[in-house]
Amino acid sequence: MKSAKPYIQENKDRFLNELIELLKIPSISADPSYKEDVLKTAEAVKKALENAGCDTVEICETPGYPIVYGEKIIDKTLPTVLVYGHYDVQPPDPLELWDSPPFEPVIKKTKTHPDGAIFARGACDDKGQMYMHVKALEYMTSTNQLPCNVKFMIEGEEEVGSSSLGWFVKRNHEKLTNDIILISDTGMIAKDVPSITTGLRGLSYVEVEVTGPNRDLHSGLYGGAVANPINILAKMIASLHDENNRITIPGFYDKVEELTKAERAKMAEAPFSLENYKNALDIADVYGEKGYTTNERNSIRPTLDVNGIWGGYIGEGAKTVIPSKAYAKISMRLVPNQDWEEITQLFTNHFESIAPRAVKVKVTPHHGGQAYVTPIDFIGYKAAEKAYEKTFGKTPIPQRSGGSIPIVALFEKELKSKTILMGFGLDSDAIHSPNEHYGIWNYLKGIETIPQFFHFFTELKK
């Protein structure tokens, strides 16, 4: 396949402007007040796929937000690549920490991105990376170089658990038939160190509620005599880790996959500077489970983190109350063999058991998914490897990610096909955080590399 570089250079400004327009739409799936914006984004993705060359594009209704499905079938005897992505984004809060409004994209140069980066919510996760595939298709169809069939499945609920996606996949096996699933919703080690994500952690996400008295109480009249739900919740959360930062939930580690020394040594070959890592985060030291490196802690080990905690009075000035309730949102990242539903139940049982009688506890599961590992000896990985070698001039490093894409395990179960994860983001891109951004170089490099994957996968599949 010819290099896409000339076509990309010729259309660079248009590619950027199209993405910027998409990023202006606040498609926040977690907040119902943005429903119309989420639906507007689905329509925009539909139009983009049509313009890129799909013969059929439809907005498929689900119990939640719709899925945009598109396809271009050039020959049913050829392989089919199913591209998955999502058009919804995380809430932008806290807004005051953004240097520019999250839905008013701006391009700025940074130390990591000297060629410039687009700053906006969803720039990297996942509108920018999803849109690379749309533009890659445009290149292949415009130059008559599409070597195989392609299907697109772009959803609007990834950031809230993809509950409607499972519903859709189970009802559309034939429509979604494919030879491999291609996703760009991950990252790579560095611009000069390409990598392919070969593992994703699973996820269990819960919300806890601790209730004490039936109303907020005066802290002078009742303090010391009635349980304070915030104090109790803080103690309960603190007890979930021991002095070695291991999780204390009984049975939590029973099925955890333990990598061999050889496997851990192979992981350690990936370039990593602990000092640069600390400097980038402005922290004096790292923190985590004893006996494991930083890269191991955030990829092959399970975790438990509080994502939010609230209760009582948080307004201006003072209000001396013992709150009636306290809340927290907790996520657990899981590794292969840990079943998310089983872990959720273990958490629930344990959290309820450690609560004193002075309070009532409620655990509400939100969503979850299983961990996933991509084998490096199948043709999908080999095709991706060749694609990176073609455009980067280097062999990519296989790397396990600490993130979760719960639907990947679902795809294998329902569609009986493997997934390859070709991400082009960087750790410094601040996904889920204020000032999220995506490098222009990375965006265009993805558009250049994806067509090569199609070429090599078709070639190896013959």
N, C-alpha and C positions, 0 to 999 in steps of 0.2 A: 504494500500500500504506500502511495506517495505521502510525503510529509504534509501535514496540515498547516505547517508554519506560514507559508505564503497566504493561504486563505484566512488564517487567523489575523495576521498582520493587516490585511486588507480590510477586515471587518471588525477590528479590535474595538473601535469607538462604539459601534452599534451593539456589539456583544455586551459591553459595559453598561451602556445606556438601558438596554433591555433589562438587565439584572437590577439596575438601580430602580427602575419603575416597579419591578416586582417587590423589591424590598420596602418600598414606600407603603405598601398595604399592610396594616397591622393584623396579621392573621393569627391572633392569639387564641388557640383552641381551649385553653384553660378557663377563659373568662367569657361567659355567655353574652356579655354586652358587645363582644366583637364578632358575633355570629355572621353578620352581613359582610364583614371584611374577610372572614375565612371563606365564605362562599364566593366572594368576588375574586379571591386569589385562585380558587379552583377554576373559575372561568378564564382567568388569565393564563393558567397553565394549559388549559385545553386549547386556547388560541395559539399558544407558542408551539405546541406539538403539531398542530395542523400546519402552521407556517414552516415547521422544520421538515415536513415531508411525510408524516403519518397519513396513511390512507383512511384509517378509521380512528376517530377520537370520540369518546363519550364520557359524560359525567354520570357515574353510577351511584345511585342513592344507596344509603346504608341506614342502620338505626341511628347513626350519628352524622358526622360530616362526610360528604361524598368522596369517592375515589375517582380520580381522573385516569381513565384507561385509554391507551392508544396503541396502535400497532401498524407495522408495515411488513407485510408478508410478501417476499419476492419470489419464493419457491418453497413449497411445503416440504420438499425433500432436503432442504438445507437446515442447519442448526438454528435454534431460536434462543436469543438472549432476552431475558426478562429484566428490565431495569426497574429497580424500586427506589423511591425517594419520598420525601414528605414536604408539604407546602405550609404546614403550620409552624409556629415559632413559640419560644418560651416567652412568658411575661417579661417585660423589660425592667421591672423593679430591682433595686431602688433607682428611681429616675434621677435623683440628685447626683448620683455618681457618674452619670454619663457626661462626657465632654461635649457631645453634640446630641441632639434629639435622636432617639433610637429608630424612628421611622422617617428621618430626613437624612438619607445616606450622604456621606461625604467621603472624599478620597484624600487620604493623608499619607505622607511618607513616615515610616518608622524605622527603627534600627534593624528590625527583623525583615521589614518589607521596604527596602530603599526605592523600589519601583512604584510604591504606593499600595494602599490597602483600602478597601471599602469598609467604612465603619457604619454598621446598622445591625439591628436585631435580625437574626436569620441569615446574615451575610455568609457565614461558614456552615451554620447548622440550621437548615440544610438547603436553603434556597440556592446559595451560590454553588454548592456541590451538585445539587440536583440539576441545576440549569446547565452545567457543563455537558451533561448527557444530551440535553435538548440541542445544544449547539454542535455537539459531536455528530448527532444524527443529521443536522442540517448540512454539515460539511460532507458527510458520506453520500447523502442523496443529491446534493447540488453538483458533486463531482462524479456522480455515477460510480461510487466505490463501496457502496454498502454490500458486504460479502455474504450476509446471512439475514435471517428474519430478526425483527426486534419488536418487543412489546414493552409498554410502559405501565407501571402501576404506581401512581403518586397519591399518597393519602394525606388526610388532614387532621389526624389524631395521634401522631407519633409522640408528641410531647405530653400526652395525657394517657398513654398506655396502649394505644392502637386497638381498643376493644372492638371497633367496628371492622377492622381489617380482618381479624379472624373469622368473623361472620361472613365477610365477602369472599375470602379465600375458600372456605369450606363449601360455598355454593357455586364456585366458578372454576372447578378443577380443569375443565376442558378449555375454557377461555384462556387460562393462565398456563397451559402446558408449555414447558420450556426445557432447554438442555442445561441451562445454568442461570443463576440469578446474580445480577451485578449491582452493587450498592456503593455509593460514595457518601458515607456519613461518618467517616473516621478520619484519621490523620496519618501523617508520616513523620519520621524522626526529624528530618531537616530538609531544606531545599536541596542540599547537596548530598543527602543521605536518604534516598527513596526507601520506602518500606511498605510491606503489605501486611495488613492486619489479619492474623490467623486465629485469633481468639477473642471472644467477648465475654464479659462476666454477665451472669444472670442478675435478676433484680427482684427484691420484695420491698414494696413501699406501703407503709402503714401510717395511720394517724392515731394518736392516743389522746384520751381525754380523762383527766383526773378531777373528780368532783368531791368537794368537802361539804361545807354548810349549804343550806338551800338558798342563800343569798350572800352578797358581799357584806362583810361585817366590819365594824369599827375596830381598828387594830389595837386601840388602847383598851377598849372594854373587853375584847375577846382574845387579844394576843396572848399566847402562852397557854391558853386553855382549849383552843380548837385547832385542828390540823389546818395548816396553810397549804393548799393544793400546789402552789408554785414551789414551796420548799420541798414538799414530798416528791413532786415530779423530778426536781433537780437531783435529789438523792437517788431516786430510782434509775434515772438515766446514767448517773455517775457509776452506779453499781454494774452497769452492763459491760464494763471493761475491767480487767484485773490490772495488777501492777506491771504486767508485761504487755499490756494493751491487747490481750486476747479477749475475745468475746465470751462472756460468762453464761450464756444461755445453754442449759443442758442439752446435749445432742447436736449442737450447732456444727461441730467439726467432724461428726461421725462419718460423713461421706465425702469429705473434702479430698480432692485429688492432690496427692503429694508428688511433685516432680522429682526426678532422679537428679543426682549431682551432675550428671552429664548434661541433662536438659537445662539445669540452672546455669551451668557454665556456658552453654551455648547462648543463653539469654544475655549473659554478662558481656558478650562480645559486641553488643550494640553500643555505639558511641554514647557516652553519658558523662556529663560533668556535674557533680553534686554542688560545687560552688556556684556554677551558672544557674542551676536549678533554684538554689536558695536566693541568689541575687534577683532572679526574675520575679520571685514571689515576695521579696523583701522580708525574709524570715531569717532568724539567727541559726536555726537548726531544723532538721526534719524530725518527724515524730510518727511512730507506728509500732507494729507488732515486732517484738524482740526476736532476733534471729534471722531477719530477712532484710534485703536491700530495699532501697526506695523503689526501684523498678519492679521488684517482686511484690512489694506491698500493694502497689497500685495496678497489678495485673493478674497475678496467679494466687493471691490470697483474698479471702472474703473479708468484708468490712461491715461496720455498722456506724452510721453517721446521723446526727440530728440535723435536719435541713431547715428547721424553723421551730421556734418555741415562743409561746406567748400566754398572756393572762394578766388579770389585774389592770391597774391604771398605768398607762404609758403616755398620757398627755403632758402638756406643759405644767410646771409647778408640782405641788405635792397633793396627794390624796391618800390619807392614811386608811387603807382598807386591807382586810384579808379577803382575797378573791374567792368566789364560789367555785371557780373552775380554772384549770390550767391545761394547756394543750401543747402538743409537739408533733411534728412530722418527722418520720424516721425512715431512712432508706438503708437497705442491706444489699450490698453487691456480692454476688455469689459466684462460685467457681464450678467447673464441671462436676457432675454427680449430685450436686445440691439441688433438690427440687424446691422451687420457689414457694409452692403451696404448703409443702411440709415445713419449710423454714418459717413461713408466716404463722403456722399453727404453733410451732415451738416457741416463737417469740410471744404470741398471745398468751399461751399457757404460763410462760415464765413471768411475763410482766404482770399478769393478774396475781400470780402467787407471791410476788415480792411487795405488793401493796399492803400497807397497814390497814387495819379494820376501820380506821378513822376516815378513810376515803373510799370512794367507788371508782373503778377503772373501766373504761371502755376502749377497746382496740378496734379500729375500722380499717380493714385492708383496702387499699386503693387499686393497685395493679402490680403486675410482676411478669417475669419471663425467665426462661432457662438460659444457662450459659451455652456457648457454642464454640467449637474448635474446627477450623478449616484444615483439612489435610494438605500437606505441601507436595504430595506426590500425585495429585490428580490434574487433569489437563487444564482445568480452569486456573489453577495456581500457575502452572507452567506458562500458559498464555499471558497471564498478567505479568509474570516475570520477564518474558520476552518483550512485552510492550514497554515496560519501564527501561529495560536495557536499550531499546531503540531510541527512546526520547530523552533519557537521562544519561545514557552512556555508562550506566553502572547497574550491577545486579542488585535488586532490592533485598532488604533484610526482612525476614519474617518476624513479626512482632505481635505479641498479645496485648490487647488493649484493656484498660480498666473500665471502659464504658460498657453500656448495655444497649443492644438493639433486640428487644425480646422477641420480635417477630421472626428473626432468622431461624430459630429452632422450629418455629411453627411452619415456616416454608418447607423445611426438610421433611417434617412429619406429613404435611398435607399434599405437597406438590412433588415429593420424592426427588428433589434436585438440590444440588450443593450451591452455596453462596460464595462469591468472591468479593472481598472488601477492598476497593481501591480508593482510599481516601487521600485527599491532597491538603488537608488543613494542617496547622501546626499547633503545638501545645500553647503557644503564646497568643492564639487567636481569640481567647476570652469567650468561648462559647458558654452560654447560660449565665454570663456575667455582664456587668456594665461594660460598654465600649467593645462589644463583640466586633470582630473585623475579619476580613478575608483578603489575602494578598492577591493583587492583580496578576502577578507572575504565576501564582498557584492556580488561579482560575483558568488562565490561558493554557498552562501546562497540562491541566486536566483535559481540556478540550483537545489538545494535541495527542495525548496518550490514549484516550479511550478508543478512538478508531483503530489504533494498533492492536488493542485487545481483541476487538471484533475480528480483525484480520487473522491474528495468530490462533484464536480459538477455532475459527472456521477451518483453518489449515490443519490444526491438530486433530480436529474432530473427524476429518475425512478417513 
